[in-house]
Amino acid sequence: MRNRNTRIATLLTVGLAAASLAALAPETLSAPSKASDASALKEPLRQYTQQKLQWKRCDAKSPDTFQCTTLKVPLDYGDPGGKTIGLAMSRLKAGSTKERRGVLLLNPGGPGAPGLRLPVDPLMKFPAEVKRRYDLIGFDLRGIGRSTPVSCGLTADEQRDTPYKPETFAKDRDRVRTVAGKCRARAGDKLPHVTTRNAARDMDVIRAVLGEKRISYLGASYGTYLGAVYMQLFPQRADRIVLDSATDPTRIYRGMFQDMAKAAEQAFTRWTAWTARRHPAYGLGDTPAKVRKTYWDLIARANRKPIPFEGQALTGDDIRADNSTFFHVRKAAERIAGLKDAAEGRNPAPSGTPGRAQEPDDNFTSIAWSFMCADTRTWSHDPERYRREAIRDKARYPLYGDFAAAITPCAFWERGSEPQTRIDNKVGALITQNEWDSQTPLFAGRAMHRALRGSRMLTVAGGEGHGVLYAPDGNPCADKAATVYLTTGRLPAKDLTCQATTGQK
């Protein structure tokens, strides 16, 4: 089955009701403090910024130039003399000593996705010009992968998304309460400090330990928010910043989920028109209205009797759970036509009985909720508010609204250690965005562009899917603009539009 936990598969992946410490003044590399002397603020972190790293080859299969290490950072930057955690970091050295500019930190998003192996990830097609000039730096954010990982001991059922239903709301409320309770029991001392602000501070420790005055950065999805927070806290430390598929920093995080539902309806409307024009190929209806009816009839049928498809029995909710489906019009038409054939017995299910699925590793889910619940204080702790919003959004956005607005563990989470960061600065950055992005919609990228007043935005017209840059089927126009910026420091004179290539449609 496709990933049913789509709300936390991105980001996104991400309101601003609280004042931000960053809005008061840019940070030096220091802990939050009431002291006014900046030099005194730096001193408590000396044990971290001057630590000696022990680099070694990451593994036997990696090139000798790909090295890994672990550095120590404070769990709580407000108490730098207290408990420490390990941060796993990797480095692929620049190909040219003469042309080397500095370091390029990489983040794949999430929050929860490990980034340690990004410098050598075969799916990341970094151009030679970039690899010559930068040490590529991968790292697992605090609590992720090899960086003192957080695990709440969640079952597969506790990790999945469920839509709001009146008859199951009490059960769903109790389930997410259990998730929050498990995380508190297993990682309670860490949870208030698993925040994007602290992850940005970790990045600045990395900068200092590597002996760099400034860092460049390439972050995707949630990683765009992390990059924006770093720019807000450390504006003088940010060099060349590229944000691929940006979140709306004013909608962290419940609003971000609800925006996914809004965007899914827009994509669905586009898809019905596209598919209607190709009725002879897919047989789903020769008008958008007929295509829409075919789809919802299929959902109702699957909810009455699950449809055997690709080795699984799918309910209507299973089919709707992937909010990204209709952002890829051709793939969506093929999938829905296949489901229709299976429902009508023209696509027999594979023989055999599926084996019992293993319990999935819960680090990604555990750390995603840890970041998202602690990053902002705008999560309601009133279950009835989630019920009301889910009913409202189901009516507004029937495709995915009841998933996006459903109650989450954040309803029962304790507050993070600090208020949310307000993003508002003039630091230069390049934002790249597909027109049809399922997790961070185009309007979200534009909101980040407005908040980062020194940024330029590049939109891939007709581009489908989440992620633009340096992909195997990427966009040469967008890749070129990012490479020029990273290698020369020149942002486009104005916002740009690239056209989608065949592989992006």
Secondary structure, 3 states (H helix, E strand, C coil): CCCCCHHHCCCCCCCCCCCCHHHHCCCCCCCCCCCCCHHHHHHHHHHHHCCCCCCEECCCCCCCCEEEEEEEEECCCCCCCCCEEEEEEEEECCCCCCCCCEEEEEECCCCCCCCCCHHHCCCCCCCHHHHHHEEEEEECCCCCCCCCCCCCCCCHHHHCCCCCCCCCHHHHHHHHHHHHHHHHHHHCCCHHHCCHHHHHHHHHHHHHHCCCCCEEEEEECHHHHHHHHHHHHCCCCEEEEEEECCCCCCCCCHHHHHHHHHHHHHHHHHHHHHHHCCHHHHCCCCCHHHHHHHHHHHHHHHHHCCEEECCEEECHHHHHCCCCHHHCHHHHHHHHHHHHHHHCCCCCCCCCCCCCCCCCCCHHHHHHHHHHHHHCCCCCCCHHHHHHHHHHHHHHCCCCHHHHCCCCHHHHCCCCCCCCCCCCEEEEEEEEEEEECCCCCHHHHHHHHHHEEEEEEEEEEEEECCCCCCCCCCCHHHHHHHHHHHHHCCCCCCCEEEECCHHHC
